[in-house]
Amino acid sequence: MSRPPGPPFRVSAVQEAVGLWALGFLGIVGAFLLAGGTSVPKLVATVGFLYLPLIPMRWRDEDYRDYGLTLRAWKQDVRLFILLSLIVGPLFFVGFAAFVQVVPHLPPAIAQHLTPTIGAGHFQPRLPPRFGEWIIDQLFVVALPEEFFYRGYVQARLRDAWPQGRVVLGGRLGKAFWVTALLFALGHLAIFQTWRLAVFFPALLFGWMRERTGTIVGCALFHAACNLYVRFLEVSFFGGP
């Protein structure tokens, strides 16, 4: 059986990963400019995250399993997801509640760069409408494609170029780990809202989980859970649809 053809030109691992990131970023920006307010930008992002890496992967005769999309460590992934959820969930709730009280006292010019919601809030637990659909959307349309692209593909390719790093709690954290988190945050500026840069911080946990287990299953679960939890807190503190 013949092997897939090689790349038409040679690029380094860093050039490949950052180049595909830039291509995906520009595609999402273009989709927002042309069809903002519709589901088109999300569709472009999902398809890009899942399929852009296939181009170089086919040149190297690789598949999704080579970049962490595998259930080989699913028990460890699930245990780590549950543990982090139990630790981070209460801590984030306390921080969110404190932040809600502080924001109304900040100058509006500063507050608008820190959060999309400004105003006094009072916690009353409630779920967003159609929460079941939100779960499916966040897991399969948002978290899984993003984690495959960023932690699965980009972080792995950057690690090929920069394998050095310090092992922290079982995960090797080096230059590839930090640059991936930075690209993840910058990628969220496709919708230019500066508060979206805050995703840099959960990206550090996602990246560590990827290094710890070698797969993206746990970080995809945790990513989806974080998004759903934030939405739950927004609705519980501020109401609205």
Phi and psi in degrees as GROMACS dihedral restraints (atoms count N, CA, C in turn):
[ dihedral_restraints ]
;  ai    aj    ak    al  type     phi  dphi    fc
    3     4     5     6     1   -74.5    20    10
    4     5     6     7     1   147.4    20    10
    6     7     8     9     1   -84.2    20    10
    7     8     9    10     1   154.2    20    10
    9    10    11    12     1   -60.5    20    10
   10    11    12    13     1   149.4    20    10
   12    13    14    15     1   -64.5    20    10
   13    14    15    16     1   148.1    20    10
   15    16    17    18     1   -75.0    20    10
   16    17    18    19     1   175.9    20    10
   18    19    20    21     1   -66.0    20    10
   19    20    21    22     1   148.9    20    10
   21    22    23    24     1   -70.0    20    10
   22    23    24    25     1   -16.2    20    10
   24    25    26    27     1  -153.6    20    10
   25    26    27    28     1   158.0    20    10
   27    28    29    30     1   -90.4    20    10
   28    29    30    31     1   133.0    20    10
   30    31    32    33     1  -134.6    20    10
   31    32    33    34     1   155.3    20    10
   33    34    35    36     1   -78.1    20    10
   34    35    36    37     1   167.1    20    10
   36    37    38    39     1   -60.8    20    10
   37    38    39    40     1   -38.8    20    10
   39    40    41    42     1   -67.7    20    10
   40    41    42    43     1   -45.5    20    10
   42    43    44    45     1   -61.2    20    10
   43    44    45    46     1   -39.5    20    10
   45    46    47    48     1   -64.5    20    10
   46    47    48    49     1   -50.8    20    10
   48    49    50    51     1   -66.2    20    10
   49    50    51    52     1   -47.6    20    10
   51    52    53    54     1   -69.2    20    10
   52    53    54    55     1   -35.7    20    10
   54    55    56    57     1   -63.0    20    10
   55    56    57    58     1   -44.3    20    10
   57    58    59    60     1   -69.0    20    10
   58    59    60    61     1   -35.0    20    10
   60    61    62    63     1   -60.0    20    10
   61    62    63    64     1   -46.5    20    10
   63    64    65    66     1   -62.7    20    10
   64    65    66    67     1   -40.6    20    10
   66    67    68    69     1   -63.0    20    10
   67    68    69    70     1   -44.5    20    10
   69    70    71    72     1   -64.5    20    10
   70    71    72    73     1   -41.3    20    10
   72    73    74    75     1   -61.4    20    10
   73    74    75    76     1   -46.5    20    10
   75    76    77    78     1   -64.7    20    10
   76    77    78    79     1   -35.2    20    10
   78    79    80    81     1   -63.9    20    10
   79    80    81    82     1   -40.8    20    10
   81    82    83    84     1   -69.2    20    10
   82    83    84    85     1   -42.3    20    10
   84    85    86    87     1   -59.3    20    10
   85    86    87    88     1   -45.4    20    10
   87    88    89    90     1   -61.2    20    10
   88    89    90    91     1   -39.3    20    10
   90    91    92    93     1   -64.5    20    10
   91    92    93    94     1   -38.0    20    10
   93    94    95    96     1   -67.8    20    10
   94    95    96    97     1   -38.6    20    10
   96    97    98    99     1   -66.7    20    10
   97    98    99   100     1   -35.4    20    10
   99   100   101   102     1   -90.3    20    10
  100   101   102   103     1   -32.3    20    10
  102   103   104   105     1  -141.3    20    10
  103   104   105   106     1    35.3    20    10
  105   106   107   108     1   -59.8    20    10
  106   107   108   109     1   144.3    20    10
  108   109   110   111     1    90.1    20    10
  109   110   111   112     1    -2.9    20    10
  111   112   113   114     1  -116.7    20    10
  112   113   114   115     1  -178.0    20    10
  114   115   116   117     1   -84.3    20    10
  115   116   117   118     1    -1.1    20    10
  117   118   119   120     1   -61.6    20    10
  118   119   120   121     1   -47.5    20    10
  120   121   122   123     1   -58.3    20    10
  121   122   123   124     1   -40.6    20    10
  123   124   125   126     1   -64.6    20    10
  124   125   126   127     1   -39.8    20    10
  126   127   128   129     1   -63.5    20    10
  127   128   129   130     1   -43.7    20    10
  129   130   131   132     1   -60.6    20    10
  130   131   132   133     1   -43.3    20    10
  132   133   134   135     1   -62.9    20    10
  133   134   135   136     1   -48.0    20    10
  135   136   137   138     1   -60.7    20    10
  136   137   138   139     1   -48.1    20    10
  138   139   140   141     1   -64.6    20    10
  139   140   141   142     1   -42.4    20    10
  141   142   143   144     1   -63.0    20    10
  142   143   144   145     1   -45.2    20    10
  144   145   146   147     1   -62.9    20    10
  145   146   147   148     1   -36.1    20    10
  147   148   149   150     1   -81.4    20    10
  148   149   150   151     1   -32.6    20    10
  150   151   152   153     1  -111.1    20    10
  151   152   153   154     1   -23.2    20    10
  153   154   155   156     1   -57.0    20    10
  154   155   156   157     1   -44.3    20    10
  156   157   158   159     1   -64.6    20    10
  157   158   159   160     1   -18.1    20    10
  159   160   161   162     1   -62.6    20    10
  160   161   162   163     1   -26.4    20    10
  162   163   164   165     1   -61.7    20    10
  163   164   165   166     1   -59.2    20    10
  165   166   167   168     1   -70.4    20    10
  166   167   168   169     1   -28.1    20    10
  168   169   170   171     1   -61.3    20    10
  169   170   171   172     1   -40.3    20    10
  171   172   173   174     1   -69.7    20    10
  172   173   174   175     1   -33.1    20    10
  174   175   176   177     1   -60.3    20    10
  175   176   177   178     1   -33.9    20    10
  177   178   179   180     1   -99.7    20    10
  178   179   180   181     1     7.1    20    10
  180   181   182   183     1    58.2    20    10
  181   182   183   184     1    45.3    20    10
  183   184   185   186     1  -108.8    20    10
  184   185   186   187     1   168.2    20    10
  186   187   188   189     1  -137.0    20    10
  187   188   189   190     1  -176.8    20    10
  189   190   191   192     1   -59.6    20    10
  190   191   192   193     1   -32.5    20    10
  192   193   194   195     1   -63.1    20    10
  193   194   195   196     1   -29.6    20    10
  195   196   197   198     1   -67.6    20    10
  196   197   198   199     1   -14.4    20    10
  198   199   200   201     1  -120.7    20    10
  199   200   201   202     1    31.6    20    10
  201   202   203   204     1    91.7    20    10
  202   203   204   205     1    -4.0    20    10
  204   205   206   207     1   -87.1    20    10
  205   206   207   208     1    80.1    20    10
  207   208   209   210     1  -155.2    20    10
  208   209   210   211     1   153.8    20    10
  210   211   212   213     1   -98.6    20    10
  211   212   213   214     1    16.9    20    10
  213   214   215   216     1   -62.8    20    10
  214   215   216   217     1   -24.9    20    10
  216   217   218   219     1  -122.5    20    10
  217   218   219   220     1    35.5    20    10
  219   220   221   222     1   -62.8    20    10
  220   221   222   223     1   -33.9    20    10
  222   223   224   225     1   -65.2    20    10
  223   224   225   226     1   -44.5    20    10
  225   226   227   228     1   -64.9    20    10
  226   227   228   229     1   -39.9    20    10
  228   229   230   231     1   -59.9    20    10
  229   230   231   232     1   -46.5    20    10
  231   232   233   234     1   -66.9    20    10
  232   233   234   235     1   -43.1    20    10
  234   235   236   237     1   -60.7    20    10
  235   236   237   238     1   -43.9    20    10
  237   238   239   240     1   -66.8    20    10
  238   239   240   241     1   -39.2    20    10
  240   241   242   243     1   -60.4    20    10
  241   242   243   244     1   -46.5    20    10
  243   244   245   246     1   -64.7    20    10
  244   245   246   247     1   -43.6    20    10
  246   247   248   249     1   -61.9    20    10
  247   248   249   250     1   -48.3    20    10
  249   250   251   252     1   -65.5    20    10
  250   251   252   253     1   -37.1    20    10
  252   253   254   255     1   -61.3    20    10
  253   254   255   256     1   -42.0    20    10
  255   256   257   258     1   -68.5    20    10
  256   257   258   259     1   -30.3    20    10
  258   259   260   261     1   -83.7    20    10
  259   260   261   262     1   -49.6    20    10
  261   262   263   264     1   -75.8    20    10
  262   263   264   265     1   -36.4    20    10
  264   265   266   267     1   -53.5    20    10
  265   266   267   268     1   -56.7    20    10
  267   268   269   270     1   -63.4    20    10
  268   269   270   271     1   -39.1    20    10
  270   271   272   273     1   -63.4    20    10
  271   272   273   274     1   -41.8    20    10
  273   274   275   276     1   -67.9    20    10
  274   275   276   277     1   -36.8    20    10
  276   277   278   279     1   -59.6    20    10
  277   278   279   280     1   -45.8    20    10
  279   280   281   282     1   -61.8    20    10
  280   281   282   283     1   -45.0    20    10
  282   283   284   285     1   -64.6    20    10
  283   284   285   286     1   -41.2    20    10
  285   286   287   288     1   -63.7    20    10
  286   287   288   289     1   -45.0    20    10
  288   289   290   291     1   -62.5    20    10
  289   290   291   292     1   -40.3    20    10
  291   292   293   294     1   -67.0    20    10
  292   293   294   295     1   -40.2    20    10
  294   295   296   297     1   -63.1    20    10
  295   296   297   298     1   -39.5    20    10
  297   298   299   300     1   -60.2    20    10
  298   299   300   301     1   -35.8    20    10
  300   301   302   303     1   -76.6    20    10
  301   302   303   304     1   -29.0    20    10
  303   304   305   306     1   -82.1    20    10
  304   305   306   307     1   -39.8    20    10
  306   307   308   309     1   -55.2    20    10
  307   308   309   310     1   -43.7    20    10
  309   310   311   312     1   -60.6    20    10
  310   311   312   313     1   -18.3    20    10
  312   313   314   315     1   -94.2    20    10
  313   314   315   316     1    -1.8    20    10
  315   316   317   318     1   -87.0    20    10
  316   317   318   319     1   154.2    20    10
  318   319   320   321     1   -58.8    20    10
  319   320   321   322     1   135.9    20    10
  321   322   323   324     1   -53.5    20    10
  322   323   324   325     1   -35.2    20    10
  324   325   326   327     1   -63.3    20    10
  325   326   327   328     1   -28.1    20    10
  327   328   329   330     1   -87.6    20    10
  328   329   330   331     1   -44.4    20    10
  330   331   332   333     1   -58.5    20    10
  331   332   333   334     1   -38.0    20    10
  333   334   335   336     1   -66.7    20    10
  334   335   336   337     1   -18.2    20    10
  336   337   338   339     1   -90.7    20    10
  337   338   339   340     1    -8.3    20    10
  339   340   341   342     1  -104.7    20    10
  340   341   342   343     1   -24.4    20    10
  342   343   344   345     1  -157.5    20    10
  343   344   345   346     1   149.2    20    10
  345   346   347   348     1   -80.5    20    10
  346   347   348   349     1   -11.9    20    10
  348   349   350   351     1  -121.2    20    10
  349   350   351   352     1   118.3    20    10
  351   352   353   354     1  -121.0    20    10
  352   353   354   355     1   127.8    20    10
  354   355   356   357     1   147.6    20    10
  355   356   357   358     1   161.0    20    10
  357   358   359   360     1   -68.5    20    10
  358   359   360   361     1   137.8    20    10
  360   361   362   363     1  -129.6    20    10
  361   362   363   364     1   151.1    20    10
  363   364   365   366     1  -131.5    20    10
  364   365   366   367     1   130.2    20    10
  366   367   368   369     1   -74.3    20    10
  367   368   369   370     1   121.3    20    10
  369   370   371   372     1  -139.7    20    10
  370   371   372   373     1   107.3    20    10
  372   373   374   375     1   -57.1    20    10
  373   374   375   376     1   127.5    20    10
  375   376   377   378     1  -157.0    20    10
  376   377   378   379     1   150.1    20    10
  378   379   380   381     1   -95.8    20    10
  379   380   381   382     1   146.8    20    10
  381   382   383   384     1   -63.0    20    10
  382   383   384   385     1   152.7    20    10
  384   385   386   387     1   -58.2    20    10
  385   386   387   388     1   146.8    20    10
  387   388   389   390     1    55.6    20    10
  388   389   390   391     1    44.4    20    10
  390   391   392   393     1   -64.3    20    10
  391   392   393   394     1   -32.3    20    10
  393   394   395   396     1   -59.8    20    10
  394   395   396   397     1   -40.1    20    10
  396   397   398   399     1   -67.2    20    10
  397   398   399   400     1   -35.5    20    10
  399   400   401   402     1   -60.4    20    10
  400   401   402   403     1   -40.3    20    10
  402   403   404   405     1   -61.4    20    10
  403   404   405   406     1   -47.8    20    10
  405   406   407   408     1   -63.6    20    10
  406   407   408   409     1   -43.7    20    10
  408   409   410   411     1   -62.2    20    10
  409   410   411   412     1   -48.4    20    10
  411   412   413   414     1   -67.6    20    10
  412   413   414   415     1   -33.4    20    10
  414   415   416   417     1   -78.0    20    10
  415   416   417   418     1   -50.0    20    10
  417   418   419   420     1   -97.0    20    10
  418   419   420   421     1   -23.3    20    10
  420   421   422   423     1  -100.1    20    10
  421   422   423   424     1   -30.5    20    10
  423   424   425   426     1  -107.0    20    10
  424   425   426   427     1   -65.7    20    10
  426   427   428   429     1   -67.3    20    10
  427   428   429   430     1   -48.9    20    10
  429   430   431   432     1   -62.8    20    10
  430   431   432   433     1   -48.9    20    10
  432   433   434   435     1   -61.2    20    10
  433   434   435   436     1   -42.2    20    10
  435   436   437   438     1   -65.7    20    10
  436   437   438   439     1   -42.4    20    10
  438   439   440   441     1   -68.5    20    10
  439   440   441   442     1   -36.3    20    10
  441   442   443   444     1   -62.1    20    10
  442   443   444   445     1   -44.6    20    10
  444   445   446   447     1   -70.3    20    10
  445   446   447   448     1   -51.2    20    10
  447   448   449   450     1   -80.2    20    10
  448   449   450   451     1   -61.8    20    10
  450   451   452   453     1   -77.2    20    10
  451   452   453   454     1   -35.4    20    10
  453   454   455   456     1   -73.1    20    10
  454   455   456   457     1   -61.5    20    10
  456   457   458   459     1   -85.3    20    10
  457   458   459   460     1   -59.6    20    10
  459   460   461   462     1   -60.9    20    10
  460   461   462   463     1   -49.1    20    10
  462   463   464   465     1   -62.7    20    10
  463   464   465   466     1   -37.5    20    10
  465   466   467   468     1   -67.9    20    10
  466   467   468   469     1   -43.3    20    10
  468   469   470   471     1   -67.5    20    10
  469   470   471   472     1   -39.4    20    10
  471   472   473   474     1   -67.0    20    10
  472   473   474   475     1   -34.0    20    10
  474   475   476   477     1   -66.9    20    10
  475   476   477   478     1   -30.3    20    10
  477   478   479   480     1   -60.5    20    10
  478   479   480   481     1   -36.3    20    10
  480   481   482   483     1   -83.3    20    10
  481   482   483   484     1   -35.3    20    10
  483   484   485   486     1  -126.3    20    10
  484   485   486   487     1    76.7    20    10
  486   487   488   489     1   -75.2    20    10
  487   488   489   490     1   -12.7    20    10
  489   490   491   492     1   -71.6    20    10
  490   491   492   493     1   156.0    20    10
  492   493   494   495     1   167.5    20    10
  493   494   495   496     1   162.8    20    10
  495   496   497   498     1   -98.7    20    10
  496   497   498   499     1   134.3    20    10
  498   499   500   501     1   -79.2    20    10
  499   500   501   502     1   121.9    20    10
  501   502   503   504     1  -123.8    20    10
  502   503   504   505     1   113.4    20    10
  504   505   506   507     1    51.7    20    10
  505   506   507   508     1    41.7    20    10
  507   508   509   510     1    89.8    20    10
  508   509   510   511     1    -2.5    20    10
  510   511   512   513     1  -119.9    20    10
  511   512   513   514     1   132.6    20    10
  513   514   515   516     1   -82.1    20    10
  514   515   516   517     1   118.5    20    10
  516   517   518   519     1  -113.0    20    10
  517   518   519   520     1   107.2    20    10
  519   520   521   522     1  -129.7    20    10
  520   521   522   523     1  -159.1    20    10
  522   523   524   525     1   -59.5    20    10
  523   524   525   526     1   -39.0    20    10
  525   526   527   528     1   -61.3    20    10
  526   527   528   529     1   -39.8    20    10
  528   529   530   531     1   -61.1    20    10
  529   530   531   532     1   -47.8    20    10
  531   532   533   534     1   -71.2    20    10
  532   533   534   535     1   -41.3    20    10
  534   535   536   537     1   -66.7    20    10
  535   536   537   538     1   -37.5    20    10
  537   538   539   540     1   -62.0    20    10
  538   539   540   541     1   -44.1    20    10
  540   541   542   543     1   -62.1    20    10
  541   542   543   544     1   -38.5    20    10
  543   544   545   546     1   -65.8    20    10
  544   545   546   547     1   -44.5    20    10
  546   547   548   549     1   -63.3    20    10
  547   548   549   550     1   -37.5    20    10
  549   550   551   552     1   -60.7    20    10
  550   551   552   553     1   -44.6    20    10
  552   553   554   555     1   -67.0    20    10
  553   554   555   556     1   -45.8    20    10
  555   556   557   558     1   -63.2    20    10
  556   557   558   559     1   -34.2    20    10
  558   559   560   561     1   -62.0    20    10
  559   560   561   562     1   -27.8    20    10
  561   562   563   564     1   -75.1    20    10
  562   563   564   565     1    -7.7    20    10
  564   565   566   567     1   -84.1    20    10
  565   566   567   568     1     7.5    20    10
  567   568   569   570     1   -56.5    20    10
  568   569   570   571     1   -34.0    20    10
  570   571   572   573     1   -99.1    20    10
  571   572   573   574     1   108.8    20    10
  573   574   575   576     1   -75.6    20    10
  574   575   576   577     1    87.5    20    10
  576   577   578   579     1  -133.7    20    10
  577   578   579   580     1   113.6    20    10
  579   580   581   582     1   -61.4    20    10
  580   581   582   583     1   -28.3    20    10
  582   583   584   585     1   -64.4    20    10
  583   584   585   586     1   -18.6    20    10
  585   586   587   588     1   -68.6    20    10
  586   587   588   589     1   -16.0    20    10
  588   589   590   591     1   -64.6    20    10
  589   590   591   592     1   -16.3    20    10
  591   592   593   594     1   -62.3    20    10
  592   593   594   595     1   -16.6    20    10
  594   595   596   597     1   -65.7    20    10
  595   596   597   598     1   -10.1    20    10
  597   598   599   600     1   -56.2    20    10
  598   599   600   601     1   -37.6    20    10
  600   601   602   603     1   -73.3    20    10
  601   602   603   604     1   -49.1    20    10
  603   604   605   606     1   -63.8    20    10
  604   605   606   607     1   -26.4    20    10
  606   607   608   609     1   -60.7    20    10
  607   608   609   610     1   -28.8    20    10
  609   610   611   612     1   -65.7    20    10
  610   611   612   613     1   -38.8    20    10
  612   613   614   615     1   -69.9    20    10
  613   614   615   616     1   -41.5    20    10
  615   616   617   618     1   -59.5    20    10
  616   617   618   619     1   -44.7    20    10
  618   619   620   621     1   -66.4    20    10
  619   620   621   622     1   -38.3    20    10
  621   622   623   624     1   -64.9    20    10
  622   623   624   625     1   -41.5    20    10
  624   625   626   627     1   -60.6    20    10
  625   626   627   628     1   -40.6    20    10
  627   628   629   630     1   -61.1    20    10
  628   629   630   631     1   -43.3    20    10
  630   631   632   633     1   -69.6    20    10
  631   632   633   634     1   -33.7    20    10
  633   634   635   636     1   -70.6    20    10
  634   635   636   637     1   -44.8    20    10
  636   637   638   639     1  -101.1    20    10
  637   638   639   640     1   -19.9    20    10
  639   640   641   642     1    82.3    20    10
  640   641   642   643     1     3.4    20    10
  642   643   644   645     1  -129.4    20    10
  643   644   645   646     1   175.4    20    10
  645   646   647   648     1  -108.8    20    10
  646   647   648   649     1     5.9    20    10
  648   649   650   651     1   -66.1    20    10
  649   650   651   652     1   -49.2    20    10
  651   652   653   654     1   -64.1    20    10
  652   653   654   655     1   -44.4    20    10
  654   655   656   657     1   -70.0    20    10
  655   656   657   658     1   -29.4    20    10
  657   658   659   660     1   -67.0    20    10
  658   659   660   661     1   -43.1    20    10
  660   661   662   663     1   -61.0    20    10
  661   662   663   664     1   -44.7    20    10
  663   664   665   666     1   -69.9    20    10
  664   665   666   667     1   -37.4    20    10
  666   667   668   669     1   -59.6    20    10
  667   668   669   670     1   -50.3    20    10
  669   670   671   672     1   -61.8    20    10
  670   671   672   673     1   -42.6    20    10
  672   673   674   675     1   -62.5    20    10
  673   674   675   676     1   -39.9    20    10
  675   676   677   678     1   -62.7    20    10
  676   677   678   679     1   -45.3    20    10
  678   679   680   681     1   -62.0    20    10
  679   680   681   682     1   -43.1    20    10
  681   682   683   684     1   -67.1    20    10
  682   683   684   685     1   -37.9    20    10
  684   685   686   687     1   -65.9    20    10
  685   686   687   688     1   -43.2    20    10
  687   688   689   690     1   -61.2    20    10
  688   689   690   691     1   -42.5    20    10
  690   691   692   693     1   -64.1    20    10
  691   692   693   694     1   -40.9    20    10
  693   694   695   696     1   -60.0    20    10
  694   695   696   697     1   -43.2    20    10
  696   697   698   699     1   -67.6    20    10
  697   698   699   700     1   -40.1    20    10
  699   700   701   702     1   -59.9    20    10
  700   701   702   703     1   -46.5    20    10
  702   703   704   705     1   -69.0    20    10
  703   704   705   706     1   -37.2    20    10
  705   706   707   708     1   -71.1    20    10
  706   707   708   709     1   -32.5    20    10
  708   709   710   711     1   -88.7    20    10
  709   710   711   712     1   -35.4    20    10
  711   712   713   714     1  -116.1    20    10
  712   713   714   715     1    -7.9    20    10
  714   715   716   717     1    71.5    20    10
  715   716   717   718     1  -155.7    20    10
  717   718   719   720     1    88.5    20    10
  718   719   720   721     1   175.2    20    10
